[in-house]
């Protein structure tokens, strides 16, 4: 039986690092399809196409993920609340350690997250809807 977590021998397809959101026309960075799978409702129904996917971080845009073909996944299609798109102080900005916007003002909490990031005890690529480290979102 093959190991389900082993790396594939299939060549990795290269896609542009940035693409424009079809709704707000701003350019955003790429995100892994595996990150999307961790956050969408019913991931077994999602059709992952051979294309680049991107994360729209604009708080005023309902789109969270979009493809090069201009397909979109809106906030309403996720099971995860996207903290940077929410205005309430309890919205998460650090998904690995459960840090809300409100708690992110604490230097001790930020130091804790920085230390654990250095020690690679975080799982940003899966837990954070952006697929990236949360440190840039701290105050």
Beta strands, then each sheet from edge to edge (+ up, - down):
strand 1: 18-20
strand 2: 27-31
strand 3: 53-55
strand 4: 63-67
strand 5: 72-74
strand 6: 92-94
strand 7: 99-100
sheet 1: 1+ 2- 3+ 4- 5+
sheet 2: 6+ 7-
end
